[in-house]
Amino acid sequence: MFITIIATVFVLGVLVFIHELGHFLVAKKSGIRVDKFSLGFPPTLISKKIGETEYAIGVIPLGGYVKMAGDNPDEDRTGEPYEFMSKPPWKRFLVIAAGPIMNFVLAVVIISGLFYFRGQTVDKAVIGEVMPGGPAETAGLLPDDYIVNIDGVEINSATEMIAEIKDKVEQPLFIKWKRGENLMSDTIVTFRDIGVTTAGDTVEVGKIGIITGRAYEKLGLFSSIGAGFGQSLDYTIATFQFIGGFFSGKSNAGDVGGPIFIAKIAGATARAGFDILLEFMALLSVNLAVLNILPIPVFDGGHLMFLIAEKLKGSPLSMKIRLIAQQAGLAFILILIVLITYNDITR
């Protein structure tokens, strides 16, 4: 439980901080006065004013915000040049878009760093765990060994390894494996187990008592950056596809998760290793970026939509139109919260 709490606060804290930092930095660069930078929502735990900005940490670690001078259309504005609404639409657009962009950049940085320092995942018949007392342990197989040949058949992936073993029930297999640069071999007799096909049918399968692990291949600096950007882009496309499927009925609504689900995954990935937790953070960062640019009032994308309409119209939208849009957006968010909460509880 302690690991889960720490991992959740760490993941959400970093994602929210980076998101709000994007708004903050671009606002400052644009000459907009930032009154408050808060990580977390009130009540406030600690705060300190430096210059014109109050920096605060709130009790509820599920978000954050940047309060800029004159950023609320409902409030009276003085027309001072440092106010948000005094800036041209394109500058306000950049300030709002900076949050989601920073989340995407964070994902690229994390994944690129993993590719460079740890390596890119490759499909290899590497052993992750060895079952105590099983045939593989008896033969001397250890975690991080990788199988290269079974009964004369060259093995290049975990998929090929499983295919060669599963159909041999209680039969001897002559297996070769590598440990570092050393080639080892032995005859291993499989044991009988029950497997499930993609159609849901149960079948007898052969096993040797191992769980496959993950193998990595290190990349150079520029290759890591390119691959990191490519994978982040793949995550982005997959997220848009899921959201599109959610509205069309092709995606399963039960797959939508909230804070409880995030905490559960954060705890599980933290126990699997810090690098696995970072992978989850990168995926979540892309999800946050995509969610925030959806054209839904209350989200960053809703504000961007208002700015585009303002640019096309030549003047800000009327308060009546903005209010109707915000009420519709709020209704959608409330429905989404109910769905997420239901899914989290039923899980």
N, C-alpha and C positions, 0 to 999 in steps of 0.2 A: 504493500500500500504506500509506504514511504517513497519508494522508487517511482511509483506511478504519479504521485503528487508532484515530486520534484521534476520529473520529465515533462509533465503537462504544463507546469508553470514556466519551465524553460522554453518549451516549444512555442506556446502561445505568447510568452513575453517577447521572444526574439521576433516573431512574425509581426506582432502589433507594433513593436518599437521601430522596426524597419519601415513598415507601412507609413506610420505617422512621421517618421524622420524624412520620408520623401516629401510629404506635404510641407513640413517645417522648412527644409532646406530651400526648396523652390520658392516658397513664400518669402523667406528672408532675401533670397537672391533677387526677387521681383520688387523689393522695397516695401513689402507689406509688414505691418507691425503684428507680431505674434504675441498675444496676451498670455496664453497658457499652453503648455505642452504637458499632457497627462498620459501616463502609462497606466491603464486600468481605470475603472469608473469609480465615482464617489461611493462612500465617504473616503476622504483623503487620509492616507497614512502619514506621509511626509510631503513637505513642499518647501521649495526655496526659490526666492526671486533673484534672478541674475539679469541685470540690465532691465529691459522692458518686459521680459518674459518670466512667468512663474512656471517652474518645473515641478511636477507632482507625480506621486505614485498612489493610485487608488487601491481600495480593498478588493474590488472585483476584477480579477485578471482576465476578463473576457473581451477586452477591447481597449480603446484609448481614443484620444481626440486632440486636435490642434485648434485652439480658439484664436481666430484672427480678427483684428479690428475691422468692424463693418462688414462681417461675413454673413450676417443674418438680415435678409431682405425685410423682415417684419420690424426690425428695430430702426430707430431714427439714425440717420447718418449725417456726419458733418461735412462730407465731401472732401475731407483731407486726403492728400495724395497717398498716404500710407494705408488707407482703408482698402479692403479687398474689393468692394464694389466700385471703387474709383479706378481700378485697373481695367484695361481693355479686355474683351472676351478671350483673346488668345492667351493672355497671361494667366487669367483665371483658369482657363482650360488646362494649362501646363501644371498649375498648382494642384488641381484636383486629380489629374492623371498621374502625377508623380508617385502617389501611394501604390496603386496597382503595379506601376512600372518597376518600382523598387522591390516589390515582392517577386516579380519575375526575375529581376537581376539577382536577387538573393538565391533563387533556385539554381540559376546558371552558375553562380559562384560555388555553391555547395556541391553540386554534381561535378563540376570541373575539378574542384579540389579532391573529391573522392576518386575520380578517374586518375588524377596525377599522383596522389600519395598512396592510394590503396590499389587502384586498377579498375578496369572495366570488367563487369561480370561476363564470363565466357561459359558456354555449355561444355562441361568437362565431367567425366565420371569420377569426381572427387568424393571421398568419404567424409561425411560430417560427423556421424556418430556410429559406434559399433555396439551392438547389443551384447550385454554381458552374458557369457556362457553360450553364445551362438556359434554357428560354424565359422563365421568370419573371424571372430576373436580367437577361436581355437587354432585357426590357420596363421594367426599373427598379424592380421590386418589392423591398422591403426587409423585414427582420424587424420586427415590431410594426405593419406595415400590416395593414389588414383589408378583405377583399373584401365589397362591398355589393351588386354586381349582376353577373350573367353573362348576356349575350345578352338583356337586357331583363327577366330574372327576378330579383326582389329576393332577396337572400341574407341570412338572419338567423342562421345557425348554421354551424358547420363541417360538420355532417352534410349540410345543404342544398348547401353548396359542393362537397363531394366528389361528391354525386349528380349535379350539373350537369356536372362535368368528366369523370367516369370513363367515361361512355358515348360521349363525343366523342373518338374515336381519330384522331390526326393530322388534326384539324379546327381551323379558326380560331374563337376565341371572343372576343367583345368584352367585356372585363372592366373594371369600375369598382372602384376601391379608395380607401380613405381613409388619409391620413397626417396624424395630428392632426386639424385642421379642414379640411385641403385635400383636395378630390376630384380624383382622377387617373384616367386611362383609357388603354387601348391594346388592340390586337388581338393575341392570343397564340395561336400554333398549338401544340396539344398534341402530345406524343410518345407512341409506343406502348410499353406496359410490360405485365408479366404480374401479374395479381392472383389471389387465392385466395378462393373463395366460402365461405360458412359450411358448405357441404356437403363442402368439401375439393377442389372442382373448380378447375382453372386457367382463367382467362379473360383476354382482352386488355382492357386499360383505358387510358384517356387520362390523362395527367398533364402538369402544367406545371412541375414541379420545385420544389415547396415541401413543407415539413413544417409541419403546423398547430401553433400554440402555445397558450398559456393566456391567457385574458382575465379581468380582475377588475373587480368593481364594489364600491366601498367602501360600508360600512354605518355607521350611527350607533352610538353606544356601546351603548345598550340593545338595539338590533336585533342588534348583534354578539354580545352576551351570550346573547340568546335563540337566535340561530342556532347559536352555539357549543355551547350545552346540547343543542339539537336534534340536531346532527350527532354529538355524543358519545353521545347516546342511541341514534342509528341504528347507530353502531359497536358499542355494547353488544349490541343486538338481533342484529346480524349475527354477532357472535362467539358468542353463545348458539346461534344457528341452526347455525353451523358445527360447534360442539361436539356439538349434538344429532344433526346429520347424520353426524358421525364415528362415533358409537355405533350409529346406525341403518344405516350403510353408504352413506348418500347423499352424504357428503363424501368427497373423495379424500384418503386417508391420505398420499399423496405431497406434499400441500400443507402438511403440518406441518413447521415448521422450528425450528431451535435456534440456538445462539450463532453458528455459522458462517454460517447463512442471514441472521441479523440483521446480522452484520458486513457481509455482501455488500450488503444493501439499504441499510444505514447509509452505506456508502462511496458507493454510487451516488447516493443522495439528497443527500448532502453535496456531491458534484460538480455536481449539478443546481442547487443553491442552498440557502442556510441555511433559507429558508422551507419548502422541500420537505422538508428534514431534520426540521424542527419538526412538519410534518404527519405524517411517519412516527412521530415520537416520541409524538404524541398518540394515534395508532392503537395503538401498542405499549403505551402506558400503560393504555388501555382493556382490551386483551387481558390485561395483567398483573392488572388489577383483577378481571376475570371469572374468570380461572384461579384466583386466590387465594380466591375465595368459593365455589368448588366444594366440595361436602361430602365432601372426601377428606382423611383424616387426614394430617398433616404440613403441609398447607396451612392458611391461616387459616380457610377454610370448615369444615375438619374440627374445629378447636377450637370454632368457633361451634356446630357440630352437637352437640358434647359438652356445651356450656353450655346449649343448649336442652333436651337430654335431662335434664341436672341439674335445671333449673328444673321440668320436668314431673314428675320422679321425687321431687324434694324433697331429694336428696342426690347427691353426685358419683357417676359410674359407677364400678364396681369396676375395679381394675387389670387383671383378667383380660379384661374386655370391651374396655377401652381398648387393651390389648396386641394383641388379635385384630384390632381395627379398624385399628390402626397398621400391623400386619404386612400386612394386605390393601392398605392405602393405599400402603405401601412397594413392594409387588409391582407395583401399577399404575404407580407412578412409574418403576420400573426398566424395565418394558415400554415405557413412553412414551419414556424416555431412549434405549433401544435403537432405537426407530423413528425418533426425531429424528436421532440420530447417523447412522443408515443413510441417511436422506434427505439430510442435509447432505453426507455423503461422496459419494453418487451424483450430487449436483448439481455 
